[in-house]
Amino acid sequence: MVLSRRNNPIILILIFIISLFITLSLYNIVLSSSSSSKRDNKAGVETKPDQTLKQWTKLNNDDLQRFNQTLKRILVPRVVDTPSHANVKNFIVNYLNNLEWTVEQDEFETNTPMGRKKFTNIVGTLNPQACKRIVLACHYDSKYFPDFDFLGATDSAVPCTMILELLRKLDPKLKQHKNQNDDITLQVIMFDGEEAFQRWTNDDSLYGSRHLAARLNSLSSRSNLCPRNVETELDRIQVLILLDLIGEASPRFCSYYSKTQKMFDHLSRIERKLNRFKLLETNRLSGTNYFSRCPFSTSEIEDDHIPFQKLGVNILHIISTPFPLNWHLEGDDGRNLHHPTINNLMKIFQIFILEELKLI
């Protein structure tokens, strides 16, 4: 079909009206977009979150190298009361001292199925004067096996390394918080003797956490900044966040306690936001899904949080369920670690800590 060269007045009028409508519509769209962009830039709605996340989720080569160096110092056989265990303990203590944290060593001896052993919990505090504490925790000992040297990469060399490297990465911000806030602070607990020497029982397991929870519950609060209802050192713990069995690909974390559901949801929101901004390392189009909306567990996983939970401390248990494939096997020696997953979790935890302490 070919249009006639003869000008039809009706057609010309219709063409004029349609052209005018299209022109006005395009003008309104551009104007609206420009106004919206100005408002967003002024309020920081679109650009600020993206820039902030990029700043605090950037892991450069130095960060990755430092992480691997720290992991190498912890990823050794570290059975309680052995020379290599003492080396790891001293490394952690020196690491925290170098960051200018206040470090306490909770030393004690007790009987085990393998005789009397010496244990040491490591407690590092950013600001000892602050009343309340958000506690990051892991266990640094490794399980004894008679037929091979167990390294325990996910259990729990990687979680402990993550905590130490988080403190190093966030050091400037944390020092700023220390100088400005006496209400709440960050504390780190590296438990000793989580593993059973023979078979897991109430007596042969959780040596360090059982001792420390009882001790803190028996000590009167040492801060004169706390209200009267904070009577003991245990009362100063606002939440204990325990990391365990982390390092292999595709972990799934669940919320086990309703009292810390909001904190778990906070981690989940951060993960979704980082996925939206393409700041996590993944080949999945839908992004990562570490912090799952699974139902509350009907049976507790026995871990270092239990002695504290029994005494009323709020618990956020970040443990991979189901357990990693190499749990308590010789293969948990670092060869099966998935570094993109570790990097992603480091990014999520960095933002989580900064936001929980209101530093960003």
C-alpha positions in Angstrom: 0.0 0.0 0.0 1.3 3.4 -0.9 0.1 6.8 0.5 -1.3 9.3 -2.0 0.8 12.4 -2.7 -2.4 14.5 -2.5 -2.7 16.3 0.8 -5.8 15.3 2.7 -6.7 18.0 5.3 -8.2 15.6 7.8 -5.1 13.4 7.7 -2.9 16.4 8.2 -4.9 17.5 11.2 -4.7 14.1 12.8 -0.9 13.9 12.2 -0.5 17.3 13.8 -2.5 16.3 16.9 -0.7 13.0 17.3 2.7 14.7 16.9 1.8 17.4 19.5 0.6 14.7 21.9 3.8 12.7 21.6 5.9 15.8 22.0 4.1 16.9 25.1 4.3 13.4 26.6 8.0 13.1 26.0 8.6 16.6 27.5 6.7 15.6 30.7 8.6 12.4 31.0 12.0 14.2 30.7 10.8 16.9 33.1 9.5 14.3 35.6 12.7 12.3 35.4 14.9 15.3 35.9 12.9 16.5 38.9 12.9 13.0 40.4 16.6 12.7 39.9 17.3 16.0 41.6 15.1 15.0 44.6 16.8 11.6 44.9 20.3 13.1 44.6 19.4 15.8 47.2 17.9 13.2 49.6 20.6 10.6 48.8 17.9 8.0 48.1 19.3 6.3 45.0 23.0 7.1 45.2 23.9 7.1 48.9 23.1 3.4 49.7 25.0 2.3 46.6 28.1 4.4 47.3 28.1 3.4 51.0 27.8 -0.3 50.2 30.5 -0.1 47.6 32.8 1.6 50.0 32.3 -1.0 52.8 32.1 -4.1 50.7 35.2 -3.5 48.7 37.7 -6.3 49.3 41.1 -5.5 47.6 44.0 -7.8 47.1 45.6 -6.7 50.4 42.4 -7.7 52.3 42.3 -11.2 50.6 46.0 -11.7 51.3 45.7 -10.7 54.9 42.7 -13.0 55.3 44.7 -16.0 54.0 47.7 -15.1 56.1 45.6 -15.0 59.3 43.8 -18.3 58.3 47.2 -19.9 57.8 48.2 -19.1 61.4 45.0 -20.7 62.7 44.5 -23.6 60.3 46.8 -26.1 62.2 46.0 -28.9 64.6 45.0 -27.1 67.8 43.9 -29.7 70.2 43.5 -28.3 73.7 46.7 -28.1 75.8 49.2 -28.8 73.0 52.1 -26.6 71.8 50.3 -25.8 68.5 47.2 -24.9 70.4 49.2 -22.5 72.5 50.7 -20.9 69.4 47.2 -20.2 68.0 46.1 -18.8 71.3 49.2 -16.5 71.5 48.6 -15.4 67.9 45.0 -14.4 68.6 45.9 -12.5 71.8 48.7 -10.6 70.0 46.4 -9.8 67.1 43.8 -8.2 69.4 46.5 -6.4 71.4 47.9 -4.9 68.2 44.4 -3.5 67.4 44.5 -1.9 70.9 41.7 -4.0 72.3 41.5 -4.9 76.0 42.3 -8.6 76.2 41.6 -11.0 79.1 42.6 -14.7 79.2 40.1 -16.8 81.1 42.4 -19.7 82.2 41.3 -22.8 84.0 42.0 -26.5 84.4 39.5 -29.4 84.6 39.3 -33.1 84.2 38.6 -34.7 80.8 38.4 -38.3 79.5 42.0 -37.7 78.4 43.2 -36.5 81.8 43.5 -33.0 83.3 43.7 -30.3 80.7 44.4 -26.5 80.8 42.0 -24.3 78.8 42.0 -20.6 77.9 39.1 -18.5 76.7 40.1 -15.3 75.0 38.0 -12.2 75.6 38.7 -9.0 73.7 36.7 -5.8 74.3 36.7 -2.6 72.3 35.5 -0.3 75.1 35.5 -2.0 78.5 33.7 1.0 80.1 30.6 0.7 77.8 27.7 -0.9 79.6 26.4 -3.3 76.9 28.2 -5.6 74.6 27.5 -7.1 71.2 29.6 -10.3 71.3 31.1 -12.0 68.2 32.1 -15.5 69.1 33.7 -18.7 67.8 35.8 -21.6 69.1 39.5 -21.8 68.3 40.3 -25.3 69.4 40.2 -28.3 67.1 38.9 -31.8 67.7 41.2 -34.7 68.6 41.2 -37.7 66.3 43.6 -40.6 67.1 44.2 -41.6 63.4 44.7 -38.2 61.7 45.5 -34.5 62.4 42.2 -32.6 62.1 42.6 -29.0 60.9 38.9 -27.9 61.2 38.9 -25.3 58.5 35.1 -24.7 58.8 35.2 -25.9 62.4 36.2 -23.2 63.3 39.4 -21.7 61.8 37.5 -19.8 59.1 34.9 -18.3 61.5 37.6 -17.1 63.9 39.6 -15.7 61.0 36.5 -13.9 59.7 36.0 -12.2 63.1 39.7 -11.1 63.4 39.7 -9.7 59.8 36.4 -7.9 60.4 38.0 -6.1 63.3 41.0 -5.2 61.3 39.0 -4.0 58.3 36.6 -1.9 60.4 39.3 -0.7 62.8 39.0 3.1 62.0 35.3 3.1 62.4 35.4 1.0 65.5 38.0 3.4 67.1 35.6 6.2 66.2 32.8 4.4 68.0 35.0 3.8 71.0 35.7 7.5 71.4 32.1 8.5 71.0 29.9 5.9 72.6 29.8 4.6 76.1 26.5 2.8 75.9 27.3 -0.2 73.8 30.5 -1.7 72.4 31.8 -4.7 70.5 33.3 -7.7 72.3 35.0 -10.8 70.9 35.0 -14.2 72.6 37.2 -17.1 71.3 36.1 -20.1 73.2 38.4 -23.0 74.1 37.4 -26.6 74.4 34.2 -26.7 72.4 35.0 -30.1 71.0 34.6 -33.4 72.9 37.7 -35.4 73.5 35.8 -38.7 73.0 32.0 -38.8 72.8 29.9 -35.6 73.0 28.2 -35.5 76.5 27.2 -32.8 78.9 30.6 -33.3 80.6 32.8 -33.9 77.6 32.0 -30.8 75.5 31.7 -27.0 75.7 34.4 -26.8 78.4 35.3 -23.1 77.8 31.8 -21.7 77.3 30.4 -23.6 80.3 33.2 -22.1 82.5 33.0 -18.6 81.1 29.2 -18.3 81.3 29.2 -19.4 84.9 32.1 -17.0 85.7 30.5 -14.0 84.1 27.2 -14.8 85.9 29.0 -14.8 89.2 30.9 -11.5 88.7 29.2 -8.2 89.6 29.0 -5.6 86.8 32.3 -3.7 86.6 30.8 -0.7 84.8 29.5 2.3 86.7 27.6 3.3 83.5 25.1 0.5 83.7 21.6 0.9 85.2 20.7 -1.0 88.4 19.1 -3.9 86.6 22.5 -4.8 85.0 23.8 -6.7 88.0 26.4 -9.1 86.6 29.0 -9.1 83.8 26.8 -11.6 82.0 23.9 -9.1 82.1 26.1 -6.7 80.0 25.8 -9.0 77.0 23.1 -7.6 74.7 23.5 -10.5 72.3 25.9 -13.3 71.6 26.5 -13.9 67.9 28.1 -17.3 67.5 29.8 -18.2 64.1 30.4 -21.9 63.4 30.9 -24.3 60.4 31.4 -21.6 57.8 33.6 -21.7 54.7 32.2 -24.2 52.2 29.9 -23.2 49.3 26.2 -22.6 49.6 25.7 -22.5 53.3 22.2 -22.0 54.7 21.6 -20.1 58.0 18.4 -20.2 59.9 16.9 -18.2 62.7 16.6 -20.3 65.9 15.4 -17.8 68.4 12.5 -15.3 68.2 14.2 -12.8 70.4 16.9 -12.3 67.8 14.7 -12.6 64.7 15.1 -8.9 63.9 18.9 -9.2 63.8 18.6 -12.2 61.6 16.2 -10.3 59.3 18.8 -7.5 59.3 21.4 -9.9 57.8 18.9 -11.1 55.3 18.0 -7.6 54.2 21.7 -6.7 53.7 22.2 -9.8 51.6 19.3 -8.9 49.4 20.5 -5.4 49.0 24.0 -6.5 48.1 22.5 -8.9 45.6 20.4 -6.0 44.1 23.5 -3.9 43.6 25.5 -6.8 42.2 28.1 -6.6 45.0 28.2 -10.3 45.8 30.2 -12.9 43.9 27.8 -15.4 42.5 26.9 -17.0 39.2 23.2 -17.4 40.1 20.9 -14.9 38.4 18.8 -14.8 41.5 21.8 -14.1 43.7 22.8 -15.7 47.0 20.4 -17.0 49.6 22.4 -17.7 52.7 20.0 -16.3 55.3 16.9 -18.4 54.6 13.3 -18.0 55.8 13.2 -21.4 57.4 10.9 -22.2 60.3 12.2 -22.0 63.9 14.1 -25.1 64.7 12.4 -27.6 66.9 15.7 -29.0 68.2 18.6 -26.9 69.3 22.1 -27.4 67.8 24.4 -27.9 70.8 27.2 -25.4 70.6 29.0 -22.8 72.7 25.9 -20.6 73.0 24.0 -23.2 75.1 25.5 -22.3 78.5 24.8 -18.6 77.8 21.3 -19.2 76.5 20.4 -21.2 79.6 21.3 -18.1 81.7 19.1 -15.8 79.6 21.5 -14.3 77.1 20.0 -13.5 73.7 21.6 -15.7 71.0 22.1 -15.4 67.2 23.5 -18.7 66.0 25.1 -18.4 62.6 25.8 -22.1 61.8 25.5 -23.8 58.4 22.6 -26.3 58.4 22.9 -29.0 57.2 26.4 -29.3 58.4 29.2 -29.0 55.7 30.0 -32.2 53.9 33.4 -32.5 55.5 32.3 -31.9 59.0 34.6 -33.8 61.4 36.4 -35.5 58.4 40.0 -35.2 57.3 38.7 -33.3 54.3 38.0 -30.2 56.4 41.6 -29.1 55.8 41.0 -26.0 53.7 41.0 -27.6 50.3 37.2 -27.5 50.1 36.8 -23.8 51.2 34.8 -21.6 48.8 36.4 -18.2 48.9 33.7 -16.3 47.0 31.3 -17.5 49.7 33.7 -16.4 52.4 34.1 -13.0 50.7 30.4 -12.5 50.4 29.8 -13.3 54.1 32.6 -10.9 55.1 30.8 -8.1 53.1 27.5 -8.9 54.7 28.9 -9.0 58.3 30.9 -5.8 57.7 27.7 -3.8 56.8 25.8 -5.6 59.6 28.3 -4.6 62.3 28.5 -1.0 61.1 24.7 -0.6 61.0 24.1 -2.3 64.4 26.6 0.1 65.9 25.0 3.0 63.9 28.3 3.8 62.3 26.8 4.2 58.8 
